[in-house]
Amino acid sequence: MSINIQLIQSSGAAVKDLGVPVAEHFYDYMFTHFPEVRKMFPGDMTEQRIRLFNSVILIATTIDNLEVLVPYLKELGISHIKYDTRPEHYPIVGKSLLNTLKHFLGAAWTQEMAESWIEAYNLASTVCIEAAYEAMAPSRFVPVTIDDVPPAV
């Protein structure tokens, strides 16, 4: 199955019109079904909901423009290092996203749309994970030397 770009874009546009309640539902779903990740998020989720919503819309609207999308996803993956995001967290987000889209799109949520979103999400996750891995690669480690320590008095 390949990604049906038009389905991703049209469903993204439909969700965009619904606004931040989509992100509220996403987090409610995720924290209910995967409570172990709640500790990774702030108590006040207002800004986080907006960021998630904007990310989903950006991905949906630029799915056909890899020159914009890939650098964004790489930066997203790298920026999530500080939250201790690990590869095993990405399926949790994916399941929560797909269930949220299905909830809001209702009858418009078809098998083909589900398969396209799954493919798009897995691709996006892979880019994020690989960018984070590369950013934290042991080969980037520069050992501390005596030159890094002030001289003894």
Secondary structure, DSSP 8 states (H G I E B T S, - for coil): ----HHHHHHHHHHHHTT-THHHHHHHHHHHHH-GGGGGGS-S--HHHHHHHHHHHHHHHHSTT-HHHHHHHHHHHHHHGGGGT--GGGHHHHHHHHHHHHHHHHGGG--HHHHHHHHHHHHHHHHHHHHHHHHHT-GGG-----GGGS----
